[in-house]
Amino acid sequence: MQKIRKAIIPVAGLGTRFLPAAKAQPKEMLAVVDKPIIQYIVEEAVAAGIEEIIFVTSVGKRAIEDHFDRNFELEYRLEQRKKFKELEVISRIGKCQASGGWARDSISRSFY
């Protein structure tokens, strides 16, 4: 039996069940305790041995991409100010993104 190495996470919905909270930000970015829901999902997948994660997104989901993308300026400033705890948190997020991809949902709204 082959090991599962890839995960596909669909995050393209409008989040209508989470209104009004999902109007301002994607539902996947809503915080639970101290981090977005999507971060918990990715951490669990990585802990289970997943090596590649593909997010299926739609228009208006840039916050998810930004969350997992590296911010070199922020990392530099945290390092300069000796905020190593915060730098470690940022580094863990970046490691989750190390082997991933993005796919935009290209189905037009008229399809629904």
C-alpha positions in Angstrom: 0.0 0.0 0.0 1.4 3.4 -1.0 1.7 6.2 1.5 -0.6 9.2 0.9 1.7 12.2 0.2 -0.6 14.9 -1.3 -3.6 16.6 0.1 -6.1 18.8 -1.8 -7.9 21.3 0.4 -10.9 23.0 -1.2 -11.3 26.6 0.1 -13.2 28.2 -2.8 -16.6 28.6 -1.2 -18.3 31.9 -0.2 -18.8 31.1 3.4 -22.4 32.0 3.5 -23.1 29.9 6.6 -20.5 32.0 8.4 -22.0 35.4 7.6 -21.5 38.1 8.7 -18.1 37.1 9.9 -17.0 35.6 6.5 -17.9 38.8 4.7 -14.8 40.6 5.9 -12.4 37.6 5.6 -12.5 34.1 4.1 -14.0 31.5 6.5 -10.8 29.5 6.5 -9.0 32.5 8.0 -11.4 32.8 11.0 -9.4 32.4 14.2 -9.8 29.6 16.6 -8.0 30.4 19.8 -4.8 31.9 18.4 -4.6 31.0 14.7 -6.7 30.6 11.6 -8.7 27.4 11.0 -6.7 26.6 7.9 -3.5 26.6 9.9 -4.8 23.8 12.1 -5.8 21.8 9.0 -2.3 22.2 7.4 -0.5 21.4 10.6 -2.5 18.2 11.0 -1.8 17.2 7.4 1.9 17.8 7.8 2.0 15.9 11.1 0.3 13.0 9.3 3.1 12.9 6.7 1.6 14.9 3.9 4.4 16.3 1.8 2.4 18.4 -0.7 -0.7 20.5 -0.1 -2.8 22.0 -2.9 -5.4 24.6 -2.1 -8.3 25.1 -4.5 -9.2 28.8 -4.1 -11.4 31.3 -5.8 -11.4 35.1 -6.3 -11.1 37.0 -3.0 -9.1 34.3 -1.2 -5.8 36.1 -1.3 -5.6 36.2 2.5 -5.0 32.4 2.5 -2.1 32.7 0.1 -0.6 35.6 2.0 -0.9 33.7 5.3 1.3 30.8 4.0 3.7 33.0 1.9 7.0 34.1 3.4 7.3 37.7 4.5 11.1 38.4 4.4 10.7 42.0 5.7 8.8 40.8 8.7 11.2 38.0 9.4 14.1 40.5 9.2 12.5 43.0 11.6 11.6 40.3 14.1 15.2 39.0 14.0 16.6 42.6 14.4 14.4 43.1 17.4 15.3 39.7 18.9 11.7 38.5 18.9 12.7 34.9 18.4 9.4 33.5 19.7 7.4 35.3 17.1 10.0 34.5 14.5 9.6 30.7 15.3 5.8 31.0 14.8 6.3 32.7 11.4 8.9 30.1 10.4 6.5 27.2 11.2 3.9 28.7 9.0 6.4 29.1 6.1 7.5 25.5 6.5 4.0 24.3 6.0 3.9 26.1 2.6 7.3 24.8 1.5 5.8 22.2 -0.8 2.4 23.3 -1.9 0.4 24.8 -4.7 -2.6 26.9 -5.6 -5.3 26.2 -8.1 -8.0 28.8 -8.9 -11.5 27.6 -9.3 -12.3 28.6 -12.9 -16.0 27.7 -12.9 -18.0 30.8 -13.7 -20.7 32.0 -11.3 -23.4 31.3 -14.0 -22.6 27.6 -13.4 -24.3 27.7 -10.0 
